[in-house]
């Protein structure tokens, strides 16, 4: 199969290529790589591919794109908005498999998260649909952690307070966070051993606001800080990231009546892995053992962490799950706010199940569907 890859060197694209190599997905592919910044440059490795990929092609070369039977893009919404309508208008009939949000809510698109919504994907394929889009990272991780509760119709409402890593905003911002950490870390070397902790805090705060502190990409200090706004503002006071929680979950689950979902989306100074503290109002009384079993049944990658200090601090952290396929769920307990309220925390690597993995698996599903 001839497959074009766009956005292959960003955070999501790099993760996708690594997973494709691990899973031997290049075998049988004729891959072409496109670039918005360095056409003509050397293509990346594709071990086992049907042929050596040509040098990088310009990402605005529509005739080269239209020769692909599938296009996999992790480039971002601006490129999708520019290229997709032109290709479709020119009659291109290939599969469009996308990590960006631009097409997610379009009538012809299917949001893909196959461990949760494979029947919906199969129905879309049977109906001849060809636009497949990965979900928002936080939404996909929420459903990979808690999809069983929705399947069992146990969720009356859900409030999610997110702790989202810098890499969720792309390669440049994640690298800048490390530069910020380094800049603040230099203070550690400067402060005398006799300095009080308050002196250190004051020096760090002053450095965060210094004009030389690197904030060119993120716009604000994030190391040692948090930023409780992600994506564009909407008129009702929500951010677009917060709006996606209910809108995309409803679509992924194929529901006609939405389960109310809302909360605050917060960027924190971790590098990779999004976490969310969740409050759920149940539809019926259920004991914690039953809830735990239903959560565990969500997917083979869902891992329930016992609600103990040791297990939580060892297994329910970005440091523990980063780079793994595990979506961890823990701190499961009843809340005192109402008898039918439960609380929990779930987290996973947003570059894997939150972005690259549903896209990678969709390419596989498309190849199976077309017999290639
Ligand atoms: P990204 O890291 O910013 O990469 C996007 C493009 O930026 C690259 O393809 C590359 O294009 C260019 N680029 C510029 N400077 C770069 C650098 N220093 N390193 C690497 N690439 C650089 O974006 P992303 O996080 O992968 O996100 C891609 C799309 O997926 C977005 O629409 C995003 O919303 C969505 N998404 C992201 C995540 C996530 O966790 N990051 C999760 C779900 C969905 P050229 O090679 O053409 O120059």
Boltz pocket constraint, residues with backbone or C-beta under 6 A from the ligand:
constraints:
  - pocket:
      binder: B
      contacts: [[A, 6], [A, 7], [A, 8], [A, 9], [A, 10], [A, 11], [A, 12], [A, 13], [A, 34], [A, 35], [A, 36], [A, 37], [A, 38], [A, 59], [A, 74], [A, 75], [A, 76], [A, 77], [A, 99], [A, 100], [A, 101], [A, 135], [A, 136], [A, 137], [A, 167], [A, 168], [A, 169], [A, 170], [A, 171], [A, 172], [A, 350], [A, 351], [A, 354], [A, 355]]
      max_distance: 6.0
